[in-house]
Amino acid sequence: MPESGILGEVPLTWKPMLVGSIVWAALSPLASAQNFGVGVSGGWVNDVGQDFHLNNFNPSEVTGWADYRFEDNALLRFTCGSMRTQVSDRGTVAVPGEEDRESKERIQYYTLGVTYLFSEGFFTSGLLGGIGGYHVKPDAPGPDVTETAFGWHLGTEAIFKVYKNFGVVARLTYHNVSAHPHRQFVNLDAGVLARF
């Protein structure tokens, strides 16, 4: 016996097909528009907390990210990264006869940010910024302790499409970490990305 109601005399077997067709029609633009992306990169870190010199870039960063295109020219991006930095004890009391000691530390970070994209012809440029958590872990035992701190970042990137859904990216990012002592880094990365 056919059901009556909003759909009138439509048999029950057609209702799931109708609902499925509506859901498919609503979600298909999301799938075909390449709204999701993932990528990895590696790069160089420059500790600019004291001063900035071009020869202070050291190869010591890796990142991975996933993003979602929420507007035509805007991405919401979650990034996780790890950088190895060198810290000097210049801010402490000087001991006669001793030079500045330097130690290494690992900084792992998780950020959430927004990237605004601009088409430049054969590539796409972007301005990015966001906030996140930075976990600082010194290598050497001593007065420094492991710390998790709030931070923010700003940067720019260039994306070069290589083949259909794949591309390469170059990114320059400034990180400002509210740890003790305060840390600031400029990172220069290169990587690959895929959109689907």
C-alpha positions, 0 to 999 in steps of 0.5 A: 500500500503506497504511503501518503504524506508530503511525497504523496503516492511515492513508493517507499523505495524511491524515498531513499533514492530521492534523499540520496540524490539531494545529498549527492547534488549538495555535496558534489560541488565540494568534491569537484572544487578541490576544497581539501588539501594536504602537504608537507615541507622542509626548510630553514629556521633563523632565530631572530630574537636578538638580531637578523642575519641572512647567514643564520638560516639553518636547515632544521624544520619539517611541517605537515598541514591540511587545509579546507577552502572555505571561500574561493580565495581563502583557506583554513589551515591546520599545521603541525611542525617541528623545528630545531633551534639553537639558543644562546645564554646571552641574556644571563649574567656573564661569567668571566672567562666563559663565552656564550654557551649555546644549546639546542632545543626542539620546538613542536607546534600546532597552529590554526590559520587562514591563508588568503590567495591571489592568482598571479598568472602562472602561480598563486601567492598567499598571505597567511596568519594564525595562532597556535601552541608551541612546545619548547623542549631543550636538549641539555639539562639545566635551568631551562625547562620544557614549556608550552606557550601560546604563539602567532605567525604571519607569512607569505607563500607562492604555490606553483601548480605542477600537474592537475591537483599537485603543486609545489609551495615556497613559504616564508613565515614569522613565528612569535612565541610567548615562551620564557625567554621570548622566541622569534623565528623566521622560517623559509620552507619548500614543499609539495601539496595535493588538492582533492 
